[in-house]
Every structure is written in structure tokens, then in C-alpha cells.
């Protein structure tokens, strides 16, 4: 995560390790990416997205030759354009290991291994805010072994957020009788994400209130919402 003003240039060193005893040839490239609403990664060529930081970026090497059990360094340098919009921009540095040629007589099959370094550039002025747009729940199976929660969250700010949180289940007396976490994840600016969590038993039949508590990085503020539901079948362990 970088913070940079228009016109500023930033250089970062990446240390690339080869865990194999054999030398490896690695291709270095840049690209764009985004998340679908369900959190699936989608890849694009450089400059395809309006929030692209990869089109501002250059890498020091396009090919790395890394001996076995050794480490190499590649640098990426970006310069924020003078007319860059405020908020988060992002990109990826891809590192693709070229597959070895199969020995004579072997089946001609190979696999390239690719890893990626994700980087974000926050251009001021920045604003971080968000809200819960909806909470939904349903039993996962007819047997009632668990209860599934889905929360629709909207990042209303202009920077990427690291979102984490939990759901607390309370009975009619207000006592907390169960809790379940949400997986920590990144939510891009202006994007909606669906967070899912599973509540397991034991929990008897009855009326309950689920309190969803989320935090997007502000230590002094949480985002919260309530969902009332009835368990028609007790949750078993």
C-alpha cells in the first residue's frame, strides 16, 4: 500500500525466491485486476480499468534468471500522473516461471507457475466510509445443522478497504448466545461485496436477533446492522 501525490515517483524492491534446487527463468509483467461481487478475481490487460495503477508503472527486468535456492530482486516504479483522480488505484506485478522442457520420450505436458504482487496507490484527498446494504439468512440444510448469513456491504469511500467483522446472535433477553466471524477481505472503492458466515449449534428453536458488526480500518468506528430470524429447527453440534 502506497500513498503518493500527483507527480510523485515511488520505487519498490520485490525479493523473488526460487525454492527449487534447479535454476528457473521467470517472466515479469504488469496487469490489471478487479473483484466480482462475490469476491472472485478477474484479470485484465494493463490500462483496461479506470483505476489502473499498472499503466503508471514500469519494471526493472522483464526476465529473471534465478539459480536454485537463490533470491533475485526486481523493482517496480510508478509515477502518479499530474491529473490522477483522488482515491485508490491498483495493479499487479506478475511473476511467471517458465516450465521445463520434458525429457525425450516423456508425455509432452507442462505447467507454468505464476504468482503475483498486488499494489495499491492512494492519491489524496482520500475518504473511507461504508454501509451495510442488506442482511440475509437461511438454514443451510433441511436438517438444520447450521444457519447461513449473507451480508451485502458497500464501500462508499474512494479508497480500498480491508474489511473484517463478526455476527453476534442474541436471544429475546438480549444475551449473546453464539457468534461467527466473517472472512477478512479487501473491498474496492465503490464496490459491493457479499460476506458470508456460518452459524453452528447447539442452538434451540426460538426467536433471535443477529447483530452484524464490521470494521473497514477505522479504529474508532464500526458499521453495524441487525437481522431478526426464527429457528424452526434446533441447531445441533
N, C-alpha and C positions, 0 to 999 in steps of 0.2 A: 504494500500500500504506500503510495507516494502522494505528497501534496506539492503542487507546483503552480506558479503563476504564469500567465501568458508570456511567452518569450524565453522562459527558463529551460535550461537543458539539464537533464539528470542522467547519470550513468550508473548501472548496477552490474556487479560481477555475479555470475552464476557458476557454482562449482559442480561439475558433472563427474560422477564416479562410474567406473567400469567394474562391476563386481565379478566379472568373469576372468579366468586366468588367460583367456585369449584376447588379442587386440580387437578393437571394434572401431568401425567407421561410422560416425554419427553426422547426419544432415541436420542443419539448424535452419528453421524457417519461422515466419510470423503468420499469425492468422487471427480471425475474429471469432467470437463465440457469444452465445446467449443461452438463457434458460427458457424452457417451455413453462407453462403454468404449473405443470406437475413436477417441475424441477429437473427435467431431462436436459442434458447438454446438447446444444445444437451448434455446429461449426460452419463458419463462413470464410470466404476468401478476404484478404486484407482490404479494408476500406468499405466493406459492404454495409456496415452498420453506422448509423449516425453518431453513436457513442464510441466509435473505434478509437483506441489509442495506438493500435498496431501500425496505422498508417503514418503516425508521427515518429516511428521507431526504426532503428537500424541495428543489426547485429554485427559484431566484430569478425565473426567467422561464419562461413556457410557450411564448411566441412571440418569436423574434428577427427583426428586420428588418436585414439586413446589406447595406450598399451594395457595389457592385462593387470588388473588390480591397481590401476593408476587413476589419477584425477586430472581433469583438464578444466580450464577456465574459459568461459565465453562471456562477453559483455553485451548488454543491450543499452542503447542510448536513445532517449526520446527528447524532442524539443516541442514544447507546447506552442501551438500557433498563436499569433497575436490576437486572432479573432475567435479563439476557442470559447465554446459556451461553458457556463458555470456548471459545476456538478461533477459526477464521476464519469470517467472514460476508462475503457478496459481493453485488454488484448491478451494474447498468449504467445509465448516462445515455445515452439515445438522442437523436440529432440528425437529424431528417428534413427534407430540403429539399423544399418543395412544388414540384411540376412546373409549368412554364409552360403556359398555355393555348395550344393550337395555333392558328396563324393561320387566317383563313377559307379554306375550300377544302382545307386540309391534311388528311391522314389523322389521325383522332382517336386518336392513340396518345401516351402519355406515360410517363415513368418517374421515380419518386421515388428520390433518392439518400439512403441512410441510413448514418451512421457511429455508432460507439458508444464510450464511455469506460467501461472496466471498473475497478471499485474493490473493494478488499478491506479489511476491518476485522478486525484481530487483537485479540481480547479475552483478557487473561491470566486464569489461567495457561496458557501455550502449551507444546506438546510437538511436536517434529519428529522423525519416525522413519519408516523404510520397509524393505521387503524385496522380494527377487525371489521370486515365487511359481512361476515356470516359465520355461524357455528352450526354444525350438523352432527347428528349421532344416530347410530343404529346397532342392533345386535349383530355380531359377526357371523353367527350360525344360529339355526333354529334351536339348538341345544342350549344356547346362552352361555357359552364358555368365556366370552369376552364381549365388551361393548366398544365400538369404534367411534372415535371422534375425528371430525374433519373441520379445520378452521381456515377460512378464507381471509388472508391478510393482504393489505395493500400498502406498499411503500409510497407515501405521499410526498417524500422529500426528493432531493436531487442527487443524493449520493447512495452508493451501495451500502447495505446494512448486513451485519451478522446477527441473525435473529435466533433467539433461544427462549425457552419457556416451559410451562407445565400446565396441566389441568388438575384442579383440586375438586374432588367430589364431596359435597356436603349433604347431610340428611336434613329432615324437617326441623331439627333442633338447632341447626347451624354448625354442628360438629363435622370436622373433616374426617371422612371415613375411608378415603382412598385418594391416590394421586398417581399421575402418569406423566412422563416427560415428553416433550417434542424434540425431534432431532434438530440439532444446531445446523443452520444453513444460511446461505447468502441470498438476499433478496435485492435485485437490481432496482434502481430508481424508476418509479412509475409502474412497476410490475406488480402483478397479483400472484401470490403463491398459495398452494394448498398444503397445510400442515396436517399430518395425521398422527394419531396416537391410539394405543390400545389399552383399555382398562380391563384388568383381570380380577377374578374373585379372590376370596369369597366376598359376596355382597348380596344381602337378601332382597326380596321383592319389596318395592316401595317407590316413593317419590324422592327425587334427588335434584340438586342444582349443581351444575358443573361450572366452576369459575375458571376461565382461561386467562392466564397471566403470561404476557410476552414482553420481552425486552429487546430493543434494537441497538443497544450500546450506550444509551443514556443511563448513567448510574443513579440519577435522581427521579427517573420517570419510567413507569411500566404502562403497557397497553392492556386493558382488561375487558372481558365480556362474559356474560352469563348465558347459560343454556339449561332449561328445565326439562327433565325427562322422567319417565316412569319405567322401572324394570318390571316387566311382566313375568320374567323367569329369573330366578336367583342365579348369580354368577358363582360357579364352582371354582375351586382351586385347580 
